[in-house]
Amino acid sequence: MKVGLIGCGNISDTYFKSHHLYNNFKITACADIQDEIAKNSADKFNIRAQTVDEILLNSEIDIILNLTIPSAHKEIIIRALKSGKHCFSEKPLAMNFEEGKKINEISKEKKLLVGCAPDTFLGAAGQKARELVDANEIGKVVLGTFNLMSHGMEDWHPNPDFFFKPGGGPIFDVGVYYITQLVNLLGPVESILSTSGTATDERIITSKPREGEKIKVETPTTLLGVLNFHNKSKVQFFASWDVWKHNHTTIELYGLDGSIILPDPNYFGGNILISNKDSDWKNVNVDNSPLGIPNAKDGDIEIANYRGVGLSDMVNSINNSEKPRCSLEFSLHILEIMHGILFSSENSQIYKTITNCNRPRHLTDKEVK
């Protein structure tokens, strides 16, 4: 299928390169709110630059790849649907749950599909962990934790403002990877209890070119709480941009017969640790799986970066009349969980979800190949 990319920002290069990894889609045109940025990307990747209106009206394009800033996600997704095109969007699906429900309504009305990142849970680490959990290697999972902590983005991102606005914050920006991975492993969430805090009302940018400018913080920068899953497991979370250094692991799950530690769900690879009851940790390496082989660098560290697999799976699912693994049903439930975390913290009450979803189908190495 032919793909039109809208939003030629930081993440777009990864997607431009991804159509050389996957054999069922090709990005043929791009657009950006700033025409010059779209032209630069088009020249770099030898494709056609168009305006947003032109790309939506382009009859050759089957799917819109939405890489705009979060505040524009709803508008671009809905415009794509109304133009008769499927849409795959970067995360989050929308700025809030109400916007997500509107997208769902129009998707059903138009009988067109919407998919949404993150697709990192389809990577080698997420799918190997899924195999281990489904094979009952640690017994019934009853408890877990996830921890994501840093001091924020203002020291490296050139325009970090949106991280501290509604639709940003540690849950919507980074927590979405953790929550998506957990729903992949454990299924849907039934209820949420959380509390929040904000260490400072302003952040000072220390990155170029805006060093010294101040950002007003408009969304909580720390959220803590518990996710209660339909399968009766409970996962405690600590999500914060108010921590300089810590020694917590990212995701741990505790079963009746053992425990498992997962690598950072923002990545496709990484090592898994598993223990049977009180035995020593055993290392499970996934570097030889197709979506675990290191193919990029994050600083000096070699990583597996296969963003675009969710889009490729969506194309494959359309062609085979199947539900995509990064389906709208799945993404809408993830969005509601994030909404529920904020709602519970703001209202000091338990939030009960109204959406549900099935766990996405396991993705085998054979299918990937």
Protein Blocks (a to p, Z undefined) as FASTA:
>chain_A
ZZddehjafklmmmmmmmmmpckbccfbdcdfblklmmmmmmmnopadddfklmmmmmkb
mbdcdfbdfklmmmmmmmmmmnopacdddddfblbfklmmmmmmmmmmnopacddddfkl
mmmklmmmmmmmmnomnopafbdcdddddebjklmpmblmlmmgghiajklmmmmmmmmm
mmmmnopafbdcdddddfbfbdcdfbdfkghiacddfbdfbdcdddddfkopacdddddf
kbfbdcbdfbdcddfkbccddddfkbmbdcddddehjaccddddfklgmklcccbdehja
ccddfehjlmmmmmmmmmnopacfkbfklmmmmmmmmmmmmmmmmnopacddfbdcdddd
dddfklmZZ
